[in-house]
């Protein structure tokens, strides 16, 4: 009975459990999870890239004083990535509009409280087209001001002076202070060059990229720190590569002011070819005295021709005038002429000491020099060429040139002018003139003119279109070679020199040569080649020497005399052929 009751209890509990399950599943549909539910877990709050949250406070309108700069992430996204993130940076309008590159050989110090950055030792800063080099460079971020200083060595000598370069303008100063945004600033003891002018100012203010104001300025053509000659002015305004305008100005020599002034001055600084006055340079010589050298004028006629005229003036009374035109036409020719006249008046050092001034105390010399250079582009006229290199001067010219030891000790001068033409390979012509002079012996030799004409061997009986074996006389070849030369010699110090006497020294000669050759047909194993050559020489004088029993008498007569010569030749040639077998 007990067992039966146990079975009934178990069955009762089973019925209760089944009934509960039936009640729970009654009127309930089966559900499924969408696949997106599984993947949404990858972009929940635990993702490495958090979602952008909405601000608690609604932002106001964007500040007009800031500029929005969009920066795209440089990391490449996968093609199937649905995330597209754009970062934004807000830069103040007061910031610098271009990056600054800097470097230093020693160190760089950043002072955060004062927002200063200092570079030590061969510092360099680059921003746009501005390059600054100095021993020390200090940058104030709050005011954008840059200060640059030089340094001194143990002996007190300065080095690594601030060097500021903007475009084509380069300045060297003792100290520099300027705004990195506007590039306006002040410099002290500044040196710069504009064209051929060297400008120095104790204080210089830069108001724009091309405009400068200078206080206590000095400009000269001498490139020394302490020039021999300069023009001083208190105030100066300069527009780069255009002009400079000054107030009252006065010249000075060796630091000594000259009581000759001008109320104002306008000085052109234009670069490139343009007409204008060439400033002089100051010089001191024991032989010629005080002098202004290089004073002149440059004239541009057109794009092919310009002329430079310069003069030197000395306190002892000497002067020099130089005229130098230059010409050039692209792809055709170019050259230049240089003509110099000298009237030197030098101190006679051999004159007795203590004697009163007289004409003998100075020695006067007049001399001249002519130089011409010309060259032609060979592509202008193929087969034709013309060139010239002329260097002619009086024998005393080189000795009187000031501060040029190379010319003072040069005794030989030479010149050459040549013309050549090729007639399509059939003939060629050459004409040249040369000159040589010895300034020590005063002997001048002129070769004027020297000619040469050659005709290549041609075959007058040869047919233009030959068929089969040619005739033996078609191998007859004729050529020609001729030369002509004329030599003139004279002394440039000869008394009573005239053109007639110059022609009396002329010695000319000519040579002619006509070679004739013939290649006969082979006579078996031997080939014969006969030839005839005719030559003739022309001379301007004849010398006859006779023995009178005691001495040799020489008689020279002028005229045209010929000497001819005819020669024959015959050559034979053969060829030997054989075969040798090596084992």
C-alpha positions as CSV (number, residue, x, y, z in Angstrom):
1,X,0.0,0.0,0.0
2,X,2.8,2.3,0.7
3,X,4.2,1.7,-2.7
4,X,0.9,2.5,-4.4
5,X,0.6,5.7,-2.5
6,X,4.1,6.7,-3.6
7,X,3.2,6.1,-7.2
8,X,0.1,8.3,-6.9
9,X,2.1,11.1,-5.3
10,X,4.6,11.1,-8.2
11,X,1.9,11.1,-10.8
12,X,0.2,14.0,-9.1
13,X,3.4,16.1,-9.2
14,X,3.9,15.2,-12.9
15,X,0.4,16.3,-13.7
16,X,1.0,19.6,-11.8
17,X,4.2,20.3,-13.8
18,X,2.6,19.5,-17.1
19,X,-0.3,21.8,-16.3
20,X,2.0,24.6,-15.4
21,X,3.9,24.3,-18.7
22,X,0.7,24.2,-20.7
23,X,-0.5,27.4,-19.0
24,X,2.8,29.2,-19.7
25,X,2.8,28.4,-23.4
26,X,-0.8,29.0,-24.0
27,X,-1.5,31.9,-26.7
28,X,2.3,32.8,-27.0
29,X,4.0,33.0,-30.5
30,X,7.5,31.8,-31.1
31,X,10.0,34.8,-31.6
32,X,13.5,35.2,-33.3
33,X,16.4,37.7,-33.0
34,X,17.3,39.8,-36.0
35,X,20.9,39.5,-37.1
36,X,21.5,43.2,-36.7
37,X,20.9,42.8,-32.9
38,X,24.2,40.8,-32.7
39,X,26.2,43.4,-34.7
40,X,24.9,46.4,-32.9
41,X,26.9,45.3,-29.9
42,X,30.1,46.4,-31.8
43,X,29.1,50.1,-31.8
44,X,27.8,50.5,-28.3
45,X,29.3,52.7,-25.6
46,X,32.3,50.3,-25.2
47,X,33.5,51.0,-28.8
48,X,37.0,52.6,-29.1
49,X,35.5,55.4,-31.1
50,X,32.7,56.9,-28.9
51,X,29.6,58.3,-30.4
52,X,29.2,62.1,-30.5
53,X,27.1,63.2,-27.6
54,X,24.8,66.1,-27.7
55,X,25.9,69.0,-25.5
56,X,23.9,69.7,-22.4
57,X,23.9,73.4,-23.3
58,X,22.9,74.5,-26.8
59,X,25.9,76.4,-28.3
60,X,25.5,79.9,-29.5
61,X,26.3,81.2,-33.0
62,X,30.0,80.6,-34.2
63,X,32.4,83.3,-33.2
64,X,33.3,85.6,-36.1
65,X,36.8,86.0,-34.8
66,X,37.7,82.4,-35.5
67,X,38.2,80.6,-38.7
68,X,37.0,77.0,-39.1
69,X,39.5,74.7,-40.7
70,X,38.5,71.3,-41.7
71,X,41.2,68.6,-41.4
72,X,40.5,65.2,-42.9
73,X,41.9,62.2,-41.1
74,X,44.9,60.8,-42.9
75,X,44.0,57.2,-41.8
76,X,42.5,55.2,-44.7
77,X,39.0,53.8,-43.9
78,X,37.9,50.4,-45.1
79,X,35.5,50.4,-48.0
80,X,32.8,48.7,-46.0
81,X,33.3,51.0,-42.9
82,X,30.2,53.0,-42.1
83,X,32.0,55.5,-39.9
84,X,33.1,58.8,-41.5
85,X,34.7,61.0,-39.0
86,X,35.8,64.7,-39.7
87,X,37.9,66.5,-37.2
88,X,37.7,70.3,-36.9
89,X,40.3,72.8,-35.6
90,X,39.6,76.4,-34.7
91,X,42.5,78.8,-35.3
92,X,42.5,82.4,-34.1
93,X,42.7,85.1,-36.6
94,X,45.7,86.5,-34.7
95,X,47.8,83.5,-35.4
96,X,50.6,83.3,-38.1
97,X,49.3,82.3,-41.5
98,X,52.2,80.1,-42.5
99,X,54.4,77.6,-40.6
100,X,57.7,78.6,-39.2
101,X,60.7,76.3,-39.6
102,X,63.6,76.7,-37.2
103,X,66.9,75.1,-36.2
104,X,69.9,75.9,-34.0
105,X,73.2,74.2,-33.5
106,X,73.2,74.7,-29.7
107,X,69.8,74.6,-28.1
108,X,66.2,75.8,-28.1
109,X,64.5,77.0,-24.9
110,X,60.7,77.3,-24.5
111,X,59.5,79.5,-21.7
112,X,55.8,78.6,-21.2
113,X,54.8,81.4,-18.7
114,X,56.0,84.2,-21.0
115,X,55.3,82.3,-24.2
116,X,58.8,82.8,-25.5
117,X,61.0,80.6,-27.6
118,X,64.8,81.2,-27.8
119,X,67.3,79.6,-30.2
120,X,71.0,79.6,-29.4
121,X,74.0,79.0,-31.7
122,X,73.8,79.5,-35.5
123,X,70.0,79.9,-35.3
124,X,67.9,79.8,-38.5
125,X,64.2,80.7,-38.9
126,X,62.3,80.5,-42.2
127,X,58.8,81.8,-42.8
128,X,57.5,82.1,-46.4
129,X,60.2,84.0,-48.3
130,X,61.9,85.4,-45.2
131,X,65.1,83.7,-43.9
132,X,66.8,84.9,-40.7
133,X,70.2,83.7,-39.5
134,X,71.8,84.9,-36.3
135,X,73.7,83.7,-33.2
136,X,70.6,84.1,-31.0
137,X,66.9,84.4,-32.1
138,X,64.1,85.1,-29.6
139,X,60.4,84.8,-30.5
140,X,57.5,86.2,-28.4
141,X,54.3,84.3,-29.3
142,X,52.0,86.8,-27.6
143,X,53.3,89.8,-29.6
144,X,54.7,87.9,-32.6
145,X,57.9,89.9,-32.2
146,X,61.3,88.4,-33.3
147,X,64.6,89.6,-31.9
148,X,67.9,88.6,-33.4
149,X,71.4,89.3,-32.1
150,X,75.0,88.5,-33.0
151,X,77.8,87.2,-30.8
152,X,81.4,88.1,-30.0
153,X,84.4,85.8,-29.6
154,X,86.9,85.9,-26.7
155,X,88.8,88.7,-28.4
156,X,85.7,90.9,-28.7
157,X,85.3,90.5,-32.5
158,X,81.7,90.1,-33.6
159,X,80.5,87.1,-35.6
160,X,77.3,85.5,-36.7
161,X,75.6,88.9,-37.2
162,X,71.9,88.8,-38.0
163,X,71.4,88.2,-41.6
164,X,67.9,88.8,-43.0
165,X,66.9,87.7,-46.5
166,X,63.6,88.5,-48.1
167,X,63.3,87.8,-51.8
168,X,66.3,89.3,-53.6
169,X,67.2,91.7,-50.7
170,X,69.8,90.7,-48.2
171,X,70.7,92.8,-45.1
172,X,73.4,92.3,-42.4
173,X,72.8,94.1,-39.1
174,X,74.0,94.3,-35.5
175,X,70.5,93.6,-34.2
176,X,67.1,93.0,-35.7
177,X,63.6,93.5,-34.3
178,X,60.5,92.8,-36.5
179,X,57.0,91.6,-36.4
180,X,56.6,88.1,-37.8
181,X,53.1,88.8,-39.1
182,X,53.6,92.1,-40.8
183,X,57.4,91.8,-41.3
184,X,57.8,95.4,-40.2
185,X,60.6,96.2,-37.9
186,X,63.8,98.1,-36.9
187,X,67.4,97.2,-37.6
188,X,70.6,98.8,-36.3
189,X,73.9,99.3,-38.2
190,X,72.5,97.7,-41.4
191,X,74.4,96.9,-44.6
192,X,72.7,96.1,-47.9
193,X,73.4,96.2,-51.6
194,X,71.1,97.6,-54.3
195,X,72.6,97.2,-57.8
196,X,76.1,98.7,-57.7
197,X,75.3,100.8,-54.5
198,X,76.4,99.7,-51.1
199,X,74.1,101.3,-48.4
200,X,74.8,101.5,-44.7
201,X,72.4,103.0,-42.1
202,X,72.7,103.4,-38.3
203,X,68.9,102.8,-37.9
204,X,66.7,101.4,-40.6
205,X,62.9,101.0,-40.4
206,X,61.0,98.7,-42.6
207,X,57.4,99.7,-43.2
208,X,56.5,97.3,-46.1
209,X,58.1,94.6,-48.2
210,X,59.8,97.1,-50.5
211,X,59.9,100.4,-48.5
212,X,62.6,101.4,-46.0
213,X,63.5,104.5,-44.0
214,X,67.0,105.1,-42.9
215,X,68.6,107.4,-40.3
216,X,72.2,108.6,-40.7
217,X,72.7,106.7,-44.0
218,X,75.8,106.3,-46.2
219,X,75.9,104.9,-49.7
220,X,78.9,104.3,-52.0
221,X,80.2,102.0,-54.8
222,X,83.1,100.8,-52.6
223,X,82.4,97.3,-51.1
224,X,84.6,97.9,-48.0
225,X,83.1,98.3,-44.5
226,X,84.9,101.7,-44.3
227,X,84.7,102.9,-47.9
228,X,87.2,105.3,-49.5
229,X,84.4,107.4,-51.0
230,X,80.8,107.8,-49.9
231,X,77.9,110.2,-49.8
232,X,76.3,110.8,-46.3
233,X,72.8,111.9,-45.5
234,X,70.8,112.1,-42.4
235,X,67.5,110.8,-43.8
236,X,67.0,108.4,-46.6
237,X,64.0,106.6,-48.1
238,X,64.5,103.6,-50.3
239,X,62.1,101.6,-52.5
240,X,63.8,98.3,-53.3
241,X,64.9,97.9,-56.9
242,X,63.4,101.3,-57.9
243,X,65.0,104.4,-56.3
244,X,66.3,106.0,-53.2
245,X,65.5,109.6,-52.1
246,X,67.6,111.5,-49.6
247,X,67.6,114.9,-47.9
248,X,70.6,117.1,-47.8
249,X,73.7,115.1,-48.7
250,X,77.5,115.7,-48.9
251,X,80.4,113.5,-50.1
252,X,83.3,112.4,-48.0
253,X,86.8,111.0,-48.8
254,X,88.5,108.6,-46.4
255,X,86.0,109.7,-43.8
256,X,86.7,113.4,-44.3
257,X,83.6,115.4,-45.3
258,X,83.8,117.7,-48.3
259,X,82.1,121.1,-47.9
260,X,80.1,120.5,-51.1
261,X,76.5,119.5,-50.6
262,X,73.3,119.0,-52.4
263,X,69.8,119.9,-51.0
264,X,68.4,116.5,-51.9
265,X,69.3,113.5,-54.0
266,X,67.5,110.9,-56.2
267,X,69.4,107.7,-56.8
268,X,68.0,105.0,-59.2
269,X,68.1,101.4,-58.0
270,X,66.4,99.8,-61.0
271,X,67.8,96.3,-61.8
272,X,68.5,95.1,-65.4
273,X,69.5,97.0,-68.5
274,X,68.6,100.7,-68.4
275,X,70.3,103.9,-69.2
276,X,71.8,106.0,-66.4
277,X,74.8,107.6,-64.8
278,X,77.5,105.3,-63.5
279,X,78.8,106.4,-60.1
280,X,82.6,106.9,-59.6
281,X,85.0,105.3,-57.1
282,X,87.6,107.2,-55.2
283,X,91.3,106.3,-55.5
284,X,94.6,107.6,-54.3
285,X,97.9,107.2,-56.2
286,X,101.4,108.5,-55.5
287,X,102.0,108.9,-59.2
288,X,98.7,110.4,-60.4
289,X,97.3,111.9,-57.2
290,X,93.7,111.9,-56.0
291,X,91.3,110.5,-58.5
292,X,87.7,109.7,-59.4
293,X,87.6,106.5,-61.4
294,X,84.7,105.0,-63.4
295,X,82.5,108.1,-63.7
296,X,80.4,107.7,-66.8
297,X,77.1,107.0,-68.5
298,X,75.5,103.8,-69.7
299,X,73.3,104.1,-72.8
300,X,70.9,101.4,-74.0
301,X,70.0,102.0,-77.7
302,X,67.9,98.8,-78.2
303,X,67.9,95.2,-77.3
304,X,71.0,94.6,-79.5
305,X,73.3,97.5,-78.7
306,X,74.5,99.4,-75.6
307,X,77.4,101.7,-74.9
308,X,79.4,102.3,-71.7
309,X,81.4,105.5,-71.4
310,X,83.7,106.0,-68.5
311,X,86.3,108.6,-67.5
312,X,89.0,108.8,-64.9
313,X,90.1,112.2,-63.6
314,X,93.2,112.8,-61.4
315,X,94.4,115.8,-59.4
316,X,97.8,116.0,-61.1
317,X,96.0,116.7,-64.4
318,X,95.8,113.3,-66.0
319,X,92.7,111.7,-67.4
320,X,91.5,108.6,-69.2
321,X,88.5,108.2,-71.5
322,X,87.0,104.8,-72.3
323,X,84.2,104.0,-74.8
324,X,82.9,100.4,-74.8
325,X,80.0,99.5,-77.1
326,X,78.6,96.0,-77.1
327,X,76.3,94.3,-79.6
328,X,74.6,90.9,-79.6
329,X,71.9,89.3,-81.7
330,X,70.9,85.9,-80.5
331,X,71.7,83.0,-82.7
332,X,73.6,85.3,-85.1
333,X,76.6,87.1,-83.7
334,X,77.9,89.0,-80.7
335,X,80.9,91.1,-79.9
336,X,82.3,94.3,-78.3
337,X,84.6,97.2,-79.0
338,X,86.8,98.8,-76.3
339,X,88.6,102.1,-77.2
340,X,90.7,103.9,-74.6
341,X,92.5,107.2,-74.7
342,X,95.0,108.1,-72.0
343,X,96.6,111.5,-71.2
344,X,98.6,110.6,-68.1
345,X,100.5,113.1,-66.0
346,X,102.6,111.3,-63.5
347,X,104.9,112.5,-60.8
348,X,108.6,112.4,-61.8
349,X,110.2,110.6,-58.9
350,X,113.7,111.1,-60.2
351,X,113.3,114.9,-60.0
352,X,115.6,116.5,-57.5
353,X,114.4,116.9,-53.9
354,X,113.8,120.4,-52.7
355,X,113.5,122.0,-56.2
356,X,110.6,124.3,-56.9
357,X,107.6,123.1,-58.9
358,X,108.0,123.2,-62.6
359,X,106.9,121.3,-65.8
360,X,109.7,118.8,-65.4
361,X,108.3,117.6,-62.1
362,X,105.6,115.7,-64.0
363,X,105.9,113.5,-67.1
364,X,103.1,113.6,-69.6
365,X,102.3,110.6,-71.9
366,X,99.6,110.2,-74.5
367,X,98.6,106.7,-75.5
368,X,95.6,104.7,-76.9
369,X,94.3,101.1,-77.0
370,X,91.8,99.4,-79.3
371,X,90.2,96.0,-78.5
372,X,87.6,94.3,-80.6
373,X,86.0,90.9,-80.1
374,X,83.6,89.3,-82.5
375,X,82.2,85.8,-83.0
376,X,79.5,84.4,-85.3
377,X,77.1,81.6,-84.6
378,X,78.0,78.7,-86.9
379,X,74.3,77.9,-87.4
380,X,73.6,81.2,-89.2
381,X,75.4,80.4,-92.4
382,X,76.7,76.8,-92.5
383,X,80.1,76.6,-94.1
384,X,80.8,80.3,-93.5
385,X,82.6,81.7,-90.4
386,X,83.9,85.1,-89.4
387,X,85.7,85.9,-86.1
388,X,87.9,88.7,-84.8
389,X,90.2,89.2,-81.8
390,X,92.0,92.6,-82.1
391,X,94.3,93.9,-79.4
392,X,96.2,96.9,-80.7
393,X,97.8,99.7,-78.6
394,X,100.6,102.2,-78.5
395,X,103.8,100.8,-77.0
396,X,103.5,103.1,-73.9
397,X,99.9,102.2,-73.1
398,X,100.5,99.2,-70.9
399,X,103.1,100.9,-68.8
400,X,100.8,103.7,-67.8
401,X,97.7,101.7,-66.8
402,X,97.1,102.2,-63.1
403,X,96.9,99.2,-60.6
404,X,97.3,96.5,-63.3
405,X,100.6,94.7,-63.0
406,X,99.6,92.2,-65.6
407,X,99.4,94.9,-68.3
408,X,102.4,96.8,-67.0
409,X,104.7,93.9,-67.7
410,X,103.1,92.6,-70.9
411,X,105.3,93.4,-73.9
412,X,103.6,91.3,-76.6
413,X,100.3,92.2,-78.3
414,X,98.7,90.1,-81.0
415,X,95.5,90.2,-83.1
416,X,93.7,87.9,-85.6
417,X,90.8,88.5,-88.0
418,X,89.7,85.5,-90.0
419,X,87.0,84.6,-92.6
420,X,86.5,81.1,-94.1
421,X,84.0,79.7,-96.5
422,X,83.4,76.2,-97.8
423,X,81.8,75.8,-101.3
424,X,79.8,72.6,-100.7
425,X,82.9,70.4,-100.4
426,X,84.2,71.4,-103.9
427,X,86.5,74.3,-102.8
428,X,87.3,76.4,-99.7
429,X,88.5,79.9,-99.2
430,X,90.3,81.4,-96.1
431,X,91.2,85.0,-95.6
432,X,92.9,86.3,-92.4
433,X,94.8,89.3,-91.1
434,X,97.1,89.2,-88.1
435,X,99.1,91.6,-86.1
436,X,102.0,91.3,-83.7
437,X,103.9,93.9,-81.8
438,X,106.7,94.1,-79.3
439,X,106.4,97.0,-76.8
440,X,110.0,96.6,-75.8
441,X,111.5,97.0,-79.3
442,X,108.5,99.0,-80.6
443,X,108.5,96.7,-83.7
444,X,105.1,96.1,-85.3
445,X,104.4,93.3,-87.8
446,X,101.2,93.2,-89.9
447,X,100.1,90.2,-92.0
448,X,97.6,91.9,-94.2
449,X,96.1,90.0,-95.9
450,X,96.8,86.2,-95.9
451,X,94.7,84.2,-98.3
452,X,94.3,80.6,-99.2
453,X,92.2,79.0,-101.9
454,X,92.0,75.2,-102.5
455,X,90.0,73.2,-105.1
456,X,89.5,69.6,-104.3
457,X,90.5,67.1,-107.0
458,X,87.8,66.9,-109.7
459,X,87.5,64.7,-112.8
460,X,86.5,66.8,-115.8
461,X,86.0,63.9,-118.2
462,X,84.0,61.7,-115.9
463,X,80.4,61.2,-116.9
464,X,77.7,62.0,-114.4
465,X,75.9,58.8,-115.0
466,X,78.4,56.1,-116.2
467,X,77.3,52.7,-117.5
468,X,79.7,49.8,-117.5
469,X,83.4,50.2,-117.3
470,X,84.6,53.8,-117.7
471,X,87.2,55.0,-120.1
472,X,90.8,55.4,-119.0
473,X,90.8,59.1,-119.4
474,X,87.8,59.5,-117.1
475,X,90.2,58.8,-114.2
476,X,92.1,62.1,-114.9
477,X,92.0,64.3,-111.8
478,X,93.0,68.0,-111.5
479,X,93.3,70.0,-108.3
480,X,94.5,73.5,-107.3
481,X,96.0,75.1,-104.2
482,X,97.0,78.8,-104.0
483,X,98.2,81.1,-101.2
484,X,98.9,84.8,-100.9
485,X,100.6,86.6,-98.0
486,X,101.7,90.2,-97.4
487,X,104.0,91.3,-94.6
488,X,104.4,94.9,-93.4
489,X,106.9,95.9,-90.6
490,X,107.5,99.3,-89.0
491,X,108.5,100.9,-85.7
492,X,105.8,103.0,-84.0
493,X,108.4,105.4,-82.7
494,X,109.9,106.2,-86.2
495,X,110.3,109.9,-87.0
496,X,108.5,111.1,-90.1
497,X,106.3,108.1,-90.3
498,X,103.9,108.1,-93.3
499,X,101.6,105.8,-95.2
500,X,104.0,105.8,-98.2
501,X,106.9,104.6,-96.1
502,X,104.6,102.0,-94.7
503,X,103.9,100.6,-98.2
504,X,107.6,100.6,-99.0
505,X,108.1,97.9,-96.3
506,X,105.5,95.6,-97.8
507,X,106.7,92.2,-98.8
508,X,104.1,90.1,-100.6
509,X,104.3,86.6,-102.2
510,X,102.0,84.1,-103.8
511,X,102.2,80.4,-104.6
512,X,100.2,78.3,-107.1
513,X,100.1,74.6,-107.4
514,X,98.2,72.4,-109.9
515,X,98.5,68.7,-109.4
516,X,97.3,66.3,-112.2
517,X,96.9,62.6,-111.6
518,X,95.8,59.7,-113.7
519,X,94.9,56.1,-112.6
520,X,95.5,53.8,-115.6
521,X,93.8,50.4,-116.0
522,X,95.7,47.5,-114.5
523,X,98.3,45.9,-116.7
524,X,98.1,42.4,-115.3
525,X,99.3,42.4,-111.7
526,X,100.8,45.9,-111.9
527,X,98.9,49.3,-111.7
528,X,100.6,52.4,-113.1
529,X,99.7,55.9,-111.9
530,X,101.4,58.8,-113.7
531,X,101.3,62.4,-112.4
532,X,102.2,65.9,-113.3
533,X,102.6,68.9,-110.9
534,X,103.0,72.5,-111.9
535,X,103.8,75.1,-109.3
536,X,104.6,78.8,-109.6
537,X,105.8,81.4,-107.0
538,X,105.4,85.1,-107.2
539,X,107.7,87.5,-105.3
540,X,107.7,91.3,-104.8
541,X,111.5,91.7,-105.0
542,X,114.6,90.1,-106.5
543,X,118.0,89.9,-104.9
544,X,121.1,89.6,-107.0
545,X,124.5,88.8,-105.4
546,X,127.7,89.2,-107.3
547,X,131.4,88.8,-106.4
548,X,133.6,91.7,-107.5
549,X,136.8,90.1,-106.4
550,X,137.0,91.7,-103.0
551,X,133.5,91.4,-101.5
552,X,130.0,90.2,-102.2
553,X,127.7,92.9,-103.7
554,X,124.0,92.6,-103.1
555,X,121.5,94.3,-105.3
556,X,117.7,94.3,-104.6
557,X,115.1,95.3,-107.1
558,X,111.4,95.6,-106.6
559,X,108.7,94.4,-109.0
560,X,106.8,91.2,-109.8
561,X,109.0,88.2,-110.4
562,X,107.9,84.6,-111.1
563,X,109.5,81.3,-110.5
564,X,107.8,78.2,-112.0
565,X,108.5,74.5,-111.6
566,X,107.1,71.5,-113.5
567,X,107.6,67.9,-112.2
568,X,106.6,64.5,-113.4
569,X,106.0,61.3,-111.5
570,X,105.2,57.7,-112.1
571,X,104.2,55.1,-109.5
572,X,103.6,51.4,-109.9
573,X,101.8,49.2,-107.4
574,X,100.8,45.5,-107.2
575,X,99.1,43.2,-104.8
576,X,100.3,39.7,-103.7
577,X,97.8,37.2,-102.4
578,X,98.5,33.8,-100.8
579,X,97.1,31.2,-98.5
580,X,99.0,29.4,-95.7
581,X,97.5,26.5,-93.8
582,X,98.4,26.0,-90.2
583,X,98.6,22.4,-88.9
